[in-house]
């Protein structure tokens, strides 16, 4: 099954304008833009047939082409990364069996997250889309709760059925638990990792559906699939000692740089 990885990137982010071009300093002191680090993460994935950056902004295009990425220009009408991936796949003539959306704000995504995601979708023909979830330890859960306490969205959490089909995703911390957990203790809360693998038919249908109330309220694009009766498969992945975080807010720059330093990432 042929696999396309598309990295949607837009300059006009509501929460963080210009985010793809923000510079991140690695453990060796080397500076790279967020979009380059995300592209390098995509290039490390085994089994991908093609990797493209999908954008509507010439500044991002110039930077991406400068470090060697293939760029597909998309319209400025895309309201989220899934719509941008749908446009990019169509612009390339379609034909891929699986399209992966590796969002341009997730430079710490380990290659095995994506590889496990692709394997999970291949093994679940009833699913239209798959997305990874990572069990939070106490430290991660407390970080989420602290962010919400101070009015920040630190990440998205997921709940799913026994067959791993998604029940809901939220920027609130779900499910509720009254227990406290040691930093290294497993918790019942799962961090949703913002990567998606789509079957092309579902991806092509997505832009034709209007935004529903849940997607509008939460600002989470995957809820549109669920609101239209499509099965979303949650694939549990293992951290293997790697720290993971997405760059959602300016404050996340220091957090991600600290994680890269701790893990020795260039």
Secondary structure, DSSP 8 states (H G I E B T S, - for coil): --EEEEEEE-S--SSSTTGGG-EEE-TTS-EEEHHHHHHHHHHT-TT-SEEEEEES-HHHHHHHHHTT-EEEE--TT--SHHHHHHHHHHHTT---SEEEEE-TT-TT--HHHHHHHHHHHHT-TT-SEEEEEEEEEHHHHHHHHHHHHTT----EEEEE-TT-BEEEEESS--S-------TTSEEEEEEEEEEEEEEHHHHHHHTTS---HHHHHH--TTHHHHHTT--EEEEE---TT-------STTHHHHHHHHHHHHT--
